[in-house]
Amino acid sequence: MNQLEQLKQFTTIVADTGDFQTMKAFAPRDATTNPSLILKAVQKTDYQPLMAQAVRDHAALSTHDIIDQLLIVFGLEILKIIPGRVSTETDARLSFDTQGTVEKGRKLIGLYEAAGINRERILIKIASTWEGIRAAEVLEKEGIRCNLTLLFSLPQAIACAEAKVQLISPFVGRIYDWYKKSTGQEYTGADDPGVQSVKQVYNYFRKFGYATEVMGASFRNTSQIIELAGCDLLTISPDLLKKLEESSDPIVRKLSADASREANIEKISLDESAFRNMVNDDAMATEKLAEGIRQFSADTVKLEQLIEALR
């Protein structure tokens, strides 16, 4: 049994890609997309017709609205391949706009439902700013499930859990990147700060009975993935899925709800002021959250420019 097959015994595997062929090859249950992945996909010859179709079919709409239609086109194609859920991202430029994010989430769900897709199969991806978490809280109460992304710290995770968010995506690789650059040190296995961050979040959630799912994301190597065997979900890029499939080294479960319940963890009380202070005190979380929002916003602008060129 290869490592990917072993991992599927402990953890739900999610494809971190906009590439349909990859999904067919590795048979994940769910799939996640983001502006960067969609931008990368539509520049490939195979996927350019999808963008051209979205522009052609919705020529009367604004560029913003055509991007929403493009996201839905990709989501619908992905849902033909996977049995589970697809995550579709809101505009990162709304990351500090609670009402704007709520409206965008409702709009995206409405487009999926108009296409005949049950909202249970969709996760709306939102940056885990305070404003984003408040938007997700509103959407969840309306039965619109959310995936809170760009998550780098425990206070972000706790705020999401207390808002009864469906799922969070802590970014293992980007945490690792920051510490490696900051210290000049290489980290492997259980010593990896990104791995430690996700373990901390998982243990906290299971210790205190939060229902929010934890999905480790943004991996740089298979060691990080293997150290999180047993996490609720792991979203993995095509190249790392391939490496897992090519190895037969044994994998053992590293995370379990039973072990978490025995952990010696103190409960943290969070309001907006405490949240902002705790995130601000964490230089890594502050910098990576801001950088991630900037990156996704920039890639959305590039996507808009590609669409404008086709109009």
Short mmCIF file of the C-alpha atoms (twelve columns), coordinates in Angstrom:
data_MODEL
# 
_entry.id   MODEL 
# 
loop_
_atom_site.group_PDB 
_atom_site.id 
_atom_site.type_symbol 
_atom_site.label_atom_id 
_atom_site.label_alt_id 
_atom_site.label_comp_id 
_atom_site.label_asym_id 
_atom_site.label_seq_id 
_atom_site.Cartn_x 
_atom_site.Cartn_y 
_atom_site.Cartn_z 
_atom_site.pdbx_PDB_model_num 
ATOM 1   C CA . MET A 1   0.000   0.000  0.000   1 
ATOM 2   C CA . ASN A 2   1.477   3.348  -0.988  1 
ATOM 3   C CA . GLN A 3   1.632   6.344  1.361   1 
ATOM 4   C CA . LEU A 4   -1.366  8.069  -0.237  1 
ATOM 5   C CA . GLU A 5   -3.503  4.969  0.317   1 
ATOM 6   C CA . GLN A 6   -2.234  4.688  3.898   1 
ATOM 7   C CA . LEU A 7   -2.969  8.346  4.568   1 
ATOM 8   C CA . LYS A 8   -6.543  7.962  3.314   1 
ATOM 9   C CA . GLN A 9   -7.134  5.494  6.174   1 
ATOM 10  C CA . PHE A 10  -6.624  8.270  8.749   1 
ATOM 11  C CA . THR A 11  -7.405  11.507 6.935   1 
ATOM 12  C CA . THR A 12  -9.663  12.884 4.205   1 
ATOM 13  C CA . ILE A 13  -7.502  13.861 1.220   1 
ATOM 14  C CA . VAL A 14  -8.300  17.058 -0.658  1 
ATOM 15  C CA . ALA A 15  -6.749  18.138 -3.974  1 
ATOM 16  C CA . ASP A 16  -5.175  21.601 -3.798  1 
ATOM 17  C CA . THR A 17  -5.438  22.434 -7.490  1 
ATOM 18  C CA . GLY A 18  -7.578  23.788 -10.290 1 
ATOM 19  C CA . ASP A 19  -6.377  21.008 -12.594 1 
ATOM 20  C CA . PHE A 20  -9.129  18.514 -13.397 1 
ATOM 21  C CA . GLN A 21  -6.777  15.820 -14.698 1 
ATOM 22  C CA . THR A 22  -4.970  15.746 -11.359 1 
ATOM 23  C CA . MET A 23  -8.239  15.184 -9.536  1 
ATOM 24  C CA . LYS A 24  -9.107  12.280 -11.787 1 
ATOM 25  C CA . ALA A 25  -5.668  10.735 -11.206 1 
ATOM 26  C CA . PHE A 26  -5.564  10.929 -7.399  1 
ATOM 27  C CA . ALA A 27  -9.260  10.500 -6.474  1 
ATOM 28  C CA . PRO A 28  -9.505  12.993 -3.594  1 
ATOM 29  C CA . ARG A 29  -12.825 13.414 -1.788  1 
ATOM 30  C CA . ASP A 30  -12.808 17.226 -1.858  1 
ATOM 31  C CA . ALA A 31  -11.008 19.974 -3.782  1 
ATOM 32  C CA . THR A 32  -9.882  23.501 -2.960  1 
ATOM 33  C CA . THR A 33  -9.226  26.398 -5.295  1 
ATOM 34  C CA . ASN A 34  -8.025  29.961 -4.791  1 
ATOM 35  C CA . PRO A 35  -7.351  32.950 -7.093  1 
ATOM 36  C CA . SER A 36  -3.729  31.894 -7.638  1 
ATOM 37  C CA . LEU A 37  -4.704  28.335 -8.641  1 
ATOM 38  C CA . ILE A 38  -7.468  29.538 -10.991 1 
ATOM 39  C CA . LEU A 39  -5.096  32.079 -12.557 1 
ATOM 40  C CA . LYS A 40  -2.522  29.331 -13.089 1 
ATOM 41  C CA . ALA A 41  -5.142  26.984 -14.575 1 
ATOM 42  C CA . VAL A 42  -6.650  29.437 -17.073 1 
ATOM 43  C CA . GLN A 43  -3.224  30.120 -18.546 1 
ATOM 44  C CA . LYS A 44  -2.994  26.460 -19.596 1 
ATOM 45  C CA . THR A 45  -4.221  25.605 -23.074 1 
ATOM 46  C CA . ASP A 46  -6.625  22.969 -21.739 1 
ATOM 47  C CA . TYR A 47  -8.534  25.477 -19.627 1 
ATOM 48  C CA . GLN A 48  -8.524  28.605 -21.782 1 
ATOM 49  C CA . PRO A 49  -11.829 27.576 -23.443 1 
ATOM 50  C CA . LEU A 50  -13.522 27.664 -20.023 1 
ATOM 51  C CA . MET A 51  -12.522 31.289 -19.533 1 
ATOM 52  C CA . ALA A 52  -13.463 32.172 -23.106 1 
ATOM 53  C CA . GLN A 53  -16.850 30.523 -22.546 1 
ATOM 54  C CA . ALA A 54  -17.446 32.453 -19.306 1 
ATOM 55  C CA . VAL A 55  -16.641 35.740 -21.069 1 
ATOM 56  C CA . ARG A 56  -18.759 34.871 -24.103 1 
ATOM 57  C CA . ASP A 57  -21.784 33.627 -22.157 1 
ATOM 58  C CA . HIS A 58  -21.814 36.616 -19.798 1 
ATOM 59  C CA . ALA A 59  -20.607 39.427 -22.069 1 
ATOM 60  C CA . ALA A 60  -23.163 41.873 -20.656 1 
ATOM 61  C CA . LEU A 61  -21.845 41.478 -17.108 1 
ATOM 62  C CA . SER A 62  -19.063 43.418 -15.393 1 
ATOM 63  C CA . THR A 63  -15.593 41.905 -15.164 1 
ATOM 64  C CA . HIS A 64  -16.177 41.289 -11.416 1 
ATOM 65  C CA . ASP A 65  -19.318 39.327 -12.220 1 
ATOM 66  C CA . ILE A 66  -17.588 37.355 -14.994 1 
ATOM 67  C CA . ILE A 67  -14.918 36.259 -12.480 1 
ATOM 68  C CA . ASP A 68  -17.681 34.931 -10.237 1 
ATOM 69  C CA . GLN A 69  -19.101 33.037 -13.220 1 
ATOM 70  C CA . LEU A 70  -15.629 31.659 -14.003 1 
ATOM 71  C CA . LEU A 71  -15.222 30.426 -10.420 1 
ATOM 72  C CA . ILE A 72  -18.565 28.645 -10.711 1 
ATOM 73  C CA . VAL A 73  -17.600 27.101 -14.079 1 
ATOM 74  C CA . PHE A 74  -14.464 25.633 -12.477 1 
ATOM 75  C CA . GLY A 75  -16.406 24.524 -9.413  1 
ATOM 76  C CA . LEU A 76  -19.037 22.752 -11.524 1 
ATOM 77  C CA . GLU A 77  -16.373 20.899 -13.514 1 
ATOM 78  C CA . ILE A 78  -14.611 19.870 -10.299 1 
ATOM 79  C CA . LEU A 79  -17.863 18.601 -8.775  1 
ATOM 80  C CA . LYS A 80  -18.299 16.261 -11.742 1 
ATOM 81  C CA . ILE A 81  -15.049 14.568 -10.707 1 
ATOM 82  C CA . ILE A 82  -15.055 14.509 -6.901  1 
ATOM 83  C CA . PRO A 83  -17.699 12.988 -4.603  1 
ATOM 84  C CA . GLY A 84  -17.420 15.677 -1.922  1 
ATOM 85  C CA . ARG A 85  -17.091 19.427 -1.620  1 
ATOM 86  C CA . VAL A 86  -15.352 22.172 -3.551  1 
ATOM 87  C CA . SER A 87  -14.070 25.349 -1.898  1 
ATOM 88  C CA . THR A 88  -14.655 28.548 -3.868  1 
ATOM 89  C CA . GLU A 89  -12.915 31.723 -2.715  1 
ATOM 90  C CA . THR A 90  -14.417 35.160 -2.187  1 
ATOM 91  C CA . ASP A 91  -12.550 38.223 -3.463  1 
ATOM 92  C CA . ALA A 92  -9.531  38.767 -1.180  1 
ATOM 93  C CA . ARG A 93  -10.056 42.510 -1.543  1 
ATOM 94  C CA . LEU A 94  -13.129 42.038 0.695   1 
ATOM 95  C CA . SER A 95  -11.016 40.619 3.540   1 
ATOM 96  C CA . PHE A 96  -11.757 43.611 5.800   1 
ATOM 97  C CA . ASP A 97  -15.352 44.102 4.629   1 
ATOM 98  C CA . THR A 98  -17.787 41.941 6.586   1 
ATOM 99  C CA . GLN A 99  -20.941 42.911 4.696   1 
ATOM 100 C CA . GLY A 100 -19.219 42.721 1.304   1 
ATOM 101 C CA . THR A 101 -18.004 39.197 2.120   1 
ATOM 102 C CA . VAL A 102 -21.468 38.117 3.271   1 
ATOM 103 C CA . GLU A 103 -22.991 39.400 0.020   1 
ATOM 104 C CA . LYS A 104 -20.312 37.684 -2.078  1 
ATOM 105 C CA . GLY A 105 -20.839 34.385 -0.241  1 
ATOM 106 C CA . ARG A 106 -24.595 34.558 -0.802  1 
ATOM 107 C CA . LYS A 107 -24.053 35.381 -4.467  1 
ATOM 108 C CA . LEU A 108 -21.681 32.462 -5.075  1 
ATOM 109 C CA . ILE A 109 -24.025 30.006 -3.360  1 
ATOM 110 C CA . GLY A 110 -26.912 31.409 -5.396  1 
ATOM 111 C CA . LEU A 111 -25.004 30.800 -8.630  1 
ATOM 112 C CA . TYR A 112 -24.234 27.207 -7.622  1 
ATOM 113 C CA . GLU A 113 -27.833 26.547 -6.620  1 
ATOM 114 C CA . ALA A 114 -29.062 28.032 -9.909  1 
ATOM 115 C CA . ALA A 115 -26.824 25.441 -11.597 1 
ATOM 116 C CA . GLY A 116 -28.498 22.660 -9.602  1 
ATOM 117 C CA . ILE A 117 -25.804 22.134 -6.948  1 
ATOM 118 C CA . ASN A 118 -26.791 21.585 -3.316  1 
ATOM 119 C CA . ARG A 119 -25.103 24.097 -1.007  1 
ATOM 120 C CA . GLU A 120 -23.839 21.211 1.157   1 
ATOM 121 C CA . ARG A 121 -21.266 20.523 -1.571  1 
ATOM 122 C CA . ILE A 122 -19.825 24.049 -1.479  1 
ATOM 123 C CA . LEU A 123 -17.473 25.713 0.968   1 
ATOM 124 C CA . ILE A 124 -17.083 29.492 0.653   1 
ATOM 125 C CA . LYS A 125 -13.438 30.412 1.264   1 
ATOM 126 C CA . ILE A 126 -12.818 33.541 3.299   1 
ATOM 127 C CA . ALA A 127 -9.619  35.024 4.779   1 
ATOM 128 C CA . SER A 128 -9.547  34.573 8.556   1 
ATOM 129 C CA . THR A 129 -9.425  38.240 9.472   1 
ATOM 130 C CA . TRP A 130 -11.751 39.367 12.267  1 
ATOM 131 C CA . GLU A 131 -14.083 40.782 9.604   1 
ATOM 132 C CA . GLY A 132 -13.936 37.581 7.559   1 
ATOM 133 C CA . ILE A 133 -14.747 35.448 10.596  1 
ATOM 134 C CA . ARG A 134 -17.756 37.640 11.409  1 
ATOM 135 C CA . ALA A 135 -18.971 37.265 7.806   1 
ATOM 136 C CA . ALA A 136 -18.579 33.489 8.036   1 
ATOM 137 C CA . GLU A 137 -20.597 33.474 11.262  1 
ATOM 138 C CA . VAL A 138 -23.503 35.158 9.426   1 
ATOM 139 C CA . LEU A 139 -23.240 32.817 6.431   1 
ATOM 140 C CA . GLU A 140 -23.077 29.681 8.594   1 
ATOM 141 C CA . LYS A 141 -26.333 30.680 10.296  1 
ATOM 142 C CA . GLU A 142 -27.885 30.770 6.811   1 
ATOM 143 C CA . GLY A 143 -26.671 27.259 6.044   1 
ATOM 144 C CA . ILE A 144 -23.792 28.465 3.852   1 
ATOM 145 C CA . ARG A 145 -20.719 26.457 4.851   1 
ATOM 146 C CA . CYS A 146 -17.382 28.278 5.033   1 
ATOM 147 C CA . ASN A 147 -13.679 27.445 4.772   1 
ATOM 148 C CA . LEU A 148 -11.575 30.027 6.621   1 
ATOM 149 C CA . THR A 149 -8.219  30.327 4.917   1 
ATOM 150 C CA . LEU A 150 -4.943  32.230 5.399   1 
ATOM 151 C CA . LEU A 151 -4.923  30.953 8.962   1 
ATOM 152 C CA . PHE A 152 -1.586  31.102 10.780  1 
ATOM 153 C CA . SER A 153 -2.314  31.257 14.506  1 
ATOM 154 C CA . LEU A 154 -4.308  29.764 17.370  1 
ATOM 155 C CA . PRO A 155 -6.382  32.924 18.058  1 
ATOM 156 C CA . GLN A 156 -7.554  32.943 14.434  1 
ATOM 157 C CA . ALA A 157 -8.508  29.274 14.770  1 
ATOM 158 C CA . ILE A 158 -10.337 29.760 18.093  1 
ATOM 159 C CA . ALA A 159 -12.326 32.718 16.738  1 
ATOM 160 C CA . CYS A 160 -13.374 30.547 13.769  1 
ATOM 161 C CA . ALA A 161 -14.435 27.676 16.020  1 
ATOM 162 C CA . GLU A 162 -16.448 29.971 18.288  1 
ATOM 163 C CA . ALA A 163 -18.162 31.385 15.174  1 
ATOM 164 C CA . LYS A 164 -19.146 27.780 14.344  1 
ATOM 165 C CA . VAL A 165 -17.302 27.822 11.023  1 
ATOM 166 C CA . GLN A 166 -17.442 24.522 9.134   1 
ATOM 167 C CA . LEU A 167 -13.733 24.239 8.321   1 
ATOM 168 C CA . ILE A 168 -10.404 26.039 8.693   1 
ATOM 169 C CA . SER A 169 -7.254  25.802 6.548   1 
ATOM 170 C CA . PRO A 170 -4.110  26.448 8.632   1 
ATOM 171 C CA . PHE A 171 -1.178  27.079 6.270   1 
ATOM 172 C CA . VAL A 172 1.650   24.725 7.251   1 
ATOM 173 C CA . GLY A 173 4.123   25.608 4.489   1 
ATOM 174 C CA . ARG A 174 3.861   29.367 4.782   1 
ATOM 175 C CA . ILE A 175 4.501   29.173 8.540   1 
ATOM 176 C CA . TYR A 176 7.536   26.988 7.797   1 
ATOM 177 C CA . ASP A 177 8.716   29.498 5.152   1 
ATOM 178 C CA . TRP A 178 8.588   32.388 7.629   1 
ATOM 179 C CA . TYR A 179 10.523  30.599 10.353  1 
ATOM 180 C CA . LYS A 180 13.100  29.238 7.929   1 
ATOM 181 C CA . LYS A 181 13.721  32.727 6.538   1 
ATOM 182 C CA . SER A 182 13.641  34.348 9.981   1 
ATOM 183 C CA . THR A 183 16.027  31.932 11.705  1 
ATOM 184 C CA . GLY A 184 18.052  30.569 8.782   1 
ATOM 185 C CA . GLN A 185 17.295  27.117 10.181  1 
ATOM 186 C CA . GLU A 186 15.933  24.061 8.362   1 
ATOM 187 C CA . TYR A 187 13.039  22.295 10.076  1 
ATOM 188 C CA . THR A 188 11.961  18.696 9.579   1 
ATOM 189 C CA . GLY A 189 9.377   16.311 10.970  1 
ATOM 190 C CA . ALA A 190 7.764   17.140 14.308  1 
ATOM 191 C CA . ASP A 191 10.126  20.126 14.783  1 
ATOM 192 C CA . ASP A 192 8.524   21.974 11.861  1 
ATOM 193 C CA . PRO A 193 6.748   25.124 13.211  1 
ATOM 194 C CA . GLY A 194 3.972   24.735 10.622  1 
ATOM 195 C CA . VAL A 195 3.314   21.166 11.746  1 
ATOM 196 C CA . GLN A 196 3.371   22.241 15.395  1 
ATOM 197 C CA . SER A 197 0.856   25.005 14.696  1 
ATOM 198 C CA . VAL A 198 -1.686  22.631 13.136  1 
ATOM 199 C CA . LYS A 199 -1.208  20.072 15.930  1 
ATOM 200 C CA . GLN A 200 -1.846  22.833 18.480  1 
ATOM 201 C CA . VAL A 201 -5.067  23.863 16.715  1 
ATOM 202 C CA . TYR A 202 -6.279  20.271 16.256  1 
ATOM 203 C CA . ASN A 203 -5.619  19.394 19.911  1 
ATOM 204 C CA . TYR A 204 -7.362  22.556 21.126  1 
ATOM 205 C CA . PHE A 205 -10.468 21.902 19.010  1 
ATOM 206 C CA . ARG A 206 -10.799 18.261 20.031  1 
ATOM 207 C CA . LYS A 207 -9.990  18.987 23.703  1 
ATOM 208 C CA . PHE A 208 -12.803 21.530 23.998  1 
ATOM 209 C CA . GLY A 209 -15.295 19.811 21.706  1 
ATOM 210 C CA . TYR A 210 -15.415 22.261 18.805  1 
ATOM 211 C CA . ALA A 211 -17.034 20.808 15.681  1 
ATOM 212 C CA . THR A 212 -14.988 22.884 13.211  1 
ATOM 213 C CA . GLU A 213 -12.964 20.689 10.845  1 
ATOM 214 C CA . VAL A 214 -9.195  21.220 10.619  1 
ATOM 215 C CA . MET A 215 -7.643  20.948 7.150   1 
ATOM 216 C CA . GLY A 216 -3.869  21.325 6.988   1 
ATOM 217 C CA . ALA A 217 -2.865  23.236 3.837   1 
ATOM 218 C CA . SER A 218 0.069   24.721 1.925   1 
ATOM 219 C CA . PHE A 219 2.610   21.912 2.267   1 
ATOM 220 C CA . ARG A 220 6.230   22.137 1.143   1 
ATOM 221 C CA . ASN A 221 7.195   18.460 1.505   1 
ATOM 222 C CA . THR A 222 5.714   15.050 2.311   1 
ATOM 223 C CA . SER A 223 7.323   15.047 5.786   1 
ATOM 224 C CA . GLN A 224 4.916   17.800 6.855   1 
ATOM 225 C CA . ILE A 225 1.975   15.788 5.536   1 
ATOM 226 C CA . ILE A 226 3.034   12.545 7.225   1 
ATOM 227 C CA . GLU A 227 3.459   14.332 10.579  1 
ATOM 228 C CA . LEU A 228 -0.214  15.369 10.388  1 
ATOM 229 C CA . ALA A 229 -1.656  11.918 9.609   1 
ATOM 230 C CA . GLY A 230 -4.954  11.791 11.471  1 
ATOM 231 C CA . CYS A 231 -5.821  15.464 10.953  1 
ATOM 232 C CA . ASP A 232 -9.445  15.811 9.788   1 
ATOM 233 C CA . LEU A 233 -8.430  16.756 6.249   1 
ATOM 234 C CA . LEU A 234 -5.237  17.599 4.365   1 
ATOM 235 C CA . THR A 235 -5.276  19.570 1.111   1 
ATOM 236 C CA . ILE A 236 -2.299  18.531 -1.000  1 
ATOM 237 C CA . SER A 237 -0.799  19.806 -4.270  1 
ATOM 238 C CA . PRO A 238 -0.435  17.475 -7.297  1 
ATOM 239 C CA . ASP A 239 3.359   17.120 -7.033  1 
ATOM 240 C CA . LEU A 240 3.158   16.010 -3.385  1 
ATOM 241 C CA . LEU A 241 0.230   13.673 -4.088  1 
ATOM 242 C CA . LYS A 242 2.442   12.035 -6.708  1 
ATOM 243 C CA . LYS A 243 5.354   11.663 -4.252  1 
ATOM 244 C CA . LEU A 244 3.064   10.037 -1.686  1 
ATOM 245 C CA . GLU A 245 1.772   7.659  -4.327  1 
ATOM 246 C CA . GLU A 246 5.331   6.704  -5.318  1 
ATOM 247 C CA . SER A 247 6.428   5.786  -1.766  1 
ATOM 248 C CA . SER A 248 5.467   2.714  0.248   1 
ATOM 249 C CA . ASP A 249 7.169   3.743  3.494   1 
ATOM 250 C CA . PRO A 250 4.871   3.151  6.482   1 
ATOM 251 C CA . ILE A 251 2.727   5.959  7.885   1 
ATOM 252 C CA . VAL A 252 1.449   5.969  11.464  1 
ATOM 253 C CA . ARG A 253 -1.367  8.064  12.874  1 
ATOM 254 C CA . LYS A 254 0.003   11.163 14.625  1 
ATOM 255 C CA . LEU A 255 -3.222  12.955 15.594  1 
ATOM 256 C CA . SER A 256 -6.329  11.553 17.293  1 
ATOM 257 C CA . ALA A 257 -9.286  13.045 19.122  1 
ATOM 258 C CA . ASP A 258 -8.785  10.625 22.030  1 
ATOM 259 C CA . ALA A 259 -5.209  11.793 22.628  1 
ATOM 260 C CA . SER A 260 -6.261  15.440 22.308  1 
ATOM 261 C CA . ARG A 261 -8.879  15.079 25.021  1 
ATOM 262 C CA . GLU A 262 -6.144  14.006 27.439  1 
ATOM 263 C CA . ALA A 263 -3.901  16.976 26.573  1 
ATOM 264 C CA . ASN A 264 -3.128  19.598 29.218  1 
ATOM 265 C CA . ILE A 265 -4.453  22.713 27.469  1 
ATOM 266 C CA . GLU A 266 -5.824  25.935 28.933  1 
ATOM 267 C CA . LYS A 267 -8.950  27.455 27.388  1 
ATOM 268 C CA . ILE A 268 -8.525  30.933 25.895  1 
ATOM 269 C CA . SER A 269 -11.226 33.613 26.067  1 
ATOM 270 C CA . LEU A 270 -11.418 35.790 22.951  1 
ATOM 271 C CA . ASP A 271 -13.200 39.013 22.091  1 
ATOM 272 C CA . GLU A 272 -12.248 41.358 19.233  1 
ATOM 273 C CA . SER A 273 -9.658  43.240 21.274  1 
ATOM 274 C CA . ALA A 274 -7.977  40.036 22.513  1 
ATOM 275 C CA . PHE A 275 -8.033  38.583 18.997  1 
ATOM 276 C CA . ARG A 276 -6.376  41.622 17.446  1 
ATOM 277 C CA . ASN A 277 -3.767  41.867 20.203  1 
ATOM 278 C CA . MET A 278 -2.877  38.169 20.050  1 
ATOM 279 C CA . VAL A 279 -2.559  38.125 16.253  1 
ATOM 280 C CA . ASN A 280 -0.594  41.388 16.339  1 
ATOM 281 C CA . ASP A 281 1.797   39.925 18.923  1 
ATOM 282 C CA . ASP A 282 2.550   37.069 16.504  1 
ATOM 283 C CA . ALA A 283 4.824   38.629 13.870  1 
ATOM 284 C CA . MET A 284 4.638   35.550 11.652  1 
ATOM 285 C CA . ALA A 285 0.830   35.446 11.651  1 
ATOM 286 C CA . THR A 286 0.518   39.186 11.057  1 
ATOM 287 C CA . GLU A 287 2.994   39.214 8.178   1 
ATOM 288 C CA . LYS A 288 1.775   36.042 6.455   1 
ATOM 289 C CA . LEU A 289 -1.899  37.042 6.699   1 
ATOM 290 C CA . ALA A 290 -1.192  40.444 5.136   1 
ATOM 291 C CA . GLU A 291 1.074   38.908 2.484   1 
ATOM 292 C CA . GLY A 292 -1.508  36.245 1.610   1 
ATOM 293 C CA . ILE A 293 -4.290  38.796 1.164   1 
ATOM 294 C CA . ARG A 294 -2.023  40.932 -1.042  1 
ATOM 295 C CA . GLN A 295 -1.041  37.921 -3.155  1 
ATOM 296 C CA . PHE A 296 -4.597  36.675 -3.702  1 
ATOM 297 C CA . SER A 297 -5.753  40.237 -4.449  1 
ATOM 298 C CA . ALA A 298 -2.971  40.702 -7.005  1 
ATOM 299 C CA . ASP A 299 -3.823  37.416 -8.715  1 
ATOM 300 C CA . THR A 300 -7.491  38.419 -8.884  1 
ATOM 301 C CA . VAL A 301 -6.427  41.648 -10.624 1 
ATOM 302 C CA . LYS A 302 -4.378  39.586 -13.118 1 
ATOM 303 C CA . LEU A 303 -7.425  37.398 -13.728 1 
ATOM 304 C CA . GLU A 304 -9.481  40.527 -14.393 1 
ATOM 305 C CA . GLN A 305 -6.873  41.696 -16.898 1 
ATOM 306 C CA . LEU A 306 -7.022  38.364 -18.744 1 
ATOM 307 C CA . ILE A 307 -10.802 38.635 -18.926 1 
ATOM 308 C CA . GLU A 308 -10.651 42.256 -20.107 1 
ATOM 309 C CA . ALA A 309 -8.322  41.178 -22.929 1 
ATOM 310 C CA . LEU A 310 -10.981 38.715 -24.158 1 
ATOM 311 C CA . ARG A 311 -13.871 41.189 -24.128 1 
# 
